[in-house]
Amino acid sequence: MPASPLTRRSVLAGGLGAIALSACRSKGDSTARSSGLNLLVVTPAVRAGQPSRLVFVLQNDDREPITPRSATFRFGPTPEKMTSPIAEAAIRTDAAPATSYVTLSVQLSPVGTVWAEITADGKKATAPITVVDAIPGIGPGEALPSLVTPSPGDLAGLEVACTRQPACPLHDVSLDKALQQKRPLAVLVATPAFCQTAVCGPVLDVLLKAAPVVSDKVGFVHLEVYAERPKDRIEGTPLSPAVKAFRLEAEPTLYLVGADGLVKDRIDGIFGTGEVTQALATLTA
């Protein structure tokens, strides 16, 4: 049976005792258990009929991360009926301090639920994938909204500009000013202090490691998820203007924006050094 969905609210309310996923505000079932192997779906949803990046984390029955030697996938309409050809996944181990993860690019349909079956080192597990008509939020080809965001001397209405400790250096310029500079941008929406699962919390640190290689050509902006620090419960905590304007329902999300202000790509959930370095290179090509 699928486990209960892990939402951003349950992460904050229940701590890290729950199974750790990356998307802090994902919806729907996200993991299913098989003896000795658990397949955790990081990708909140994929768009029907479009090539989509799927992301998974593997754990054993003690909820300890697993890094397989090999991993292949099949997909089908039910856990018992797999109809797709076998697809090999990429095993990624460069998201430290986050756990390793696996990715693959597939096209899934129809809208609804499609089941994924992984075979990893001789063990199998299944989990449901949510397939939708459109992914919530600003997507490729759309203009990134020009917003006043925290910068030196101006919190832009937020309680704190950056919840990372120490604060990251990606708040030197407001997003609206960065867009006016007419150069490529990498804009990360993430909350380091309040999304501390072993999957999603470290993405800001991963981006900071990759940034220096292209910082002379690409601008970087980090945007927090919440307008205030969540208290005992997440319910009722106001979202930041950026999350509202970007129409996001799950984070973290990294936007790759061209010099024209249009989104070229977005990466949802966990990413490692290799994936983000390749993505940043596309902005300067």
N, C-alpha and C positions, 0 to 999 in steps of 0.2 A: 504494500500500500504506500502511496506517496506520503511523505511527511508533511506537516503543516507548513504553509509558506512562511518564509522569513522576510519580514518587512523591515523598513527602516525603524518603525515604531517598536517592533519586537526586539530589535537589536539593542535599542536604548533602554527599553523597559526591562528586558530580561538579561542583559549583559551578554557575555560570551559563552554562556552555558548552552545556548542553542547552536545548531549546526551553522557554521560560518559560511555565508555567501557574500557576494560582492555588492550587488545592487542594493542600496540602502532602502529604496522604496519600490521593490519589485512586487508584482501582483501574481497571484495564482500559484499552483503547486510548482515546486522548484527542485525537488529531489525525490528519488525513490531508492529503496534499500534492497540490496541483494546480499546473500551471505558472503561476508568478507570484503565486499566492495560496495561503496556508495557513490553514485553519480550525481554531482551537484551542478545544477544549471546556473551559470552566472548571468547569461544573456536574458534580460527580462522578457523580450519578445523579438520576433523576426518578421519581416514583411513578406507576405505571400508572393511567390513567383520571382523574387529578386535574390541575387547572390547575397548571402548574409554571413557575417562572422559569428560563429557559435563558440561559446567559451564554457568550459567545464572545469571543475575541480574534483579530484578523486580523494576519497577518504576510506579508511577501513572501518570496521564496526565499532572501534573505540574512538572514532572521529579524529583519528590522526591522519595527516596528509600522506598521500601516496604519490610517488613519482614512478610511473610505469616505464618499462623498457620499450614497449610498443603499445599502440592503441588504435583500434579501428572502430568504425561506426556503421550501423545500418539504421534506416528509418522506416516507420510504417504507421498504419492507422491505429493499431492497438499494441499493447506490450507483447502480445503473443504472435503478431503478424508483422514481420519485417519484409518490406517489398522493394527497397532500394538496393542498388549495388553497394558493395563494401567500399567505404572511403577511409583513407588513412589520415589520422590526425597528427598535428604537429605538437610535440611535447616541449613545453617552454619552462625553463628553470632560471630565468634571469629577471624575476620580479621581486627579488629579495628587498626587504625582509618579508615580503609576502610568500605564500606557498607556491609551488610549481602549479602549472595549469596546462590544459590542452585546448587547441583551437582547430577549427576547420571551416572552410567556406562551402556552403551548400545553398541550394534553392529548395524551399519547402512549400507545399500547398496541400490541401486547400486551407482557407481560414478556419481556425479552430485549434484542435490539439493534434500534434504529430508526436509520436513516441520515438525517442532515440535509444538505441541499444549499443552499449560499448562492450568491446572485448579487449581487456587489458591484462596482459601476462596470463592468459588462460582463464580469467574470471570474467563474468558478465554481470551487467547491471542495466537497468532501464530508467528513464525519466521522461516526463512530458515536456514538450516544447510548445509554447504559445505562438501561434501564427496569426498575424493581424493584417488588416488592409493597409494600415499606415502606422509607422512608429511615432509615438508621441514626441513632440519637441521639434525644434528647428533642425532641418536636415540638409543634406547636400543640395546645392543649387539655390538655397535661400540666403537672404542677407542676414547677417548676425545683427540683432538689435543694437543700436548705439545707446548705451546707458552710462550714466554717471555711476562709477563704482569706487570703492575705497582707494584712496591715494594719500600720500603724505599730507597731514593736516586736515583731512576730510574723510570721515568714516561713511559718508553718503547714506546716513540713516541706519547703519548697522551698529550693533553693540560692539563688535570687534571685527577688524579687517581680516584677520587670519587666526584660526584656532590651532595652527601648528605651533609647537614649542621647540626651538624659538620660531618666531614668525618667519615665513618664507619671504624671499625678496621679489616676489612676483606681484607686488602691489605698488610699484613705483609710479605707475601712470593709470589714470582712469580708462576704462574700456572705450569710452567715446573718443578720448584723445588718442588712444592707440590706433583706433580705426582711421582717424584723420591722418595718420602718418603714412598711409598707403604702402604698407609693407606687410608681408605675411604674418599671421598671428597663430599662436597656439593658446587656446583659452580652455583652462581646466575648471570644471565645476565639481568641487569636492569639499568635504568637511573632515579634515584630519582628526580632530578631537572627538567627533561624535559619530564616526563611522570607523571603529577600530577593529573590525574583524580582520582576521589574518589575510583576507583577500583584498578588500577595498581600501583599507586605511593607508597603505604605503604608496599609492599611485602618485601622490604629489612628490614624494622623495625620488621615485623612479624618474619622473619628469625633470626634476632638478639635476639629476645626474646626467641626463641626456642633453639638457639645454645648452651647455657651454660650447658644444661643437658647432652649433648653428646660430648662436646668439647675436652674431654680427649681421645676420640676414633675417632672422625671425624674432618677432616680439613675443613675450610671454606674459600672460595674465592669469592669476588664480582668483576664482570667485567662490565665496562661501555659500553653503546651502541655506543656512538659517540667518534671519535678521537678528535673532537674539540667541543667547546661550540656552539650550534646552535645560529645563529644571528637572524635577523628579520624573515627569512623564513628557513624552514628545507631543502628545495630543494638544493641539492649540498653539504650539510654537510657530510663530509666523515664519514663512519662507522668505528668502531674500528676493529683492526685485528681479535679480538675474534669473533665478529659477522660474519665477512667474513669467517673465518675458520670453524665456526660452521654451516654455511650456513643457518642462521636464517632469516626468513622473518617477524617475529613478536616476540615481547617480552612483558613482562618479561618471562624468562624461567629458571627454576631451574633444574640443572642436579644432579642426585644422582649417584655417580661414585664409583665403587668398588676399593678395594686395588690393583687390577690388571689393573686399568686404563680404564676398560670398563664401559660404561654407563649402569646402572641397570634400571633406570627409569628417566623420566623427567616430570615435572609439568609445564604446560603452563598457563599463565594468573594468576588470583588471587588465593591465597591460604590463609587459616587461620592457627591458631596455631595447631588445631587438625590434619589437613591433613599433615602439614609439620612435626609435631612431629612423627606421624605414619611413614612417609616416611623416616625420619632420623633413626628411630628404625630399619628399614629393613637393613640399612647399617651395623649395629652392631650385627645383629642376627647371 
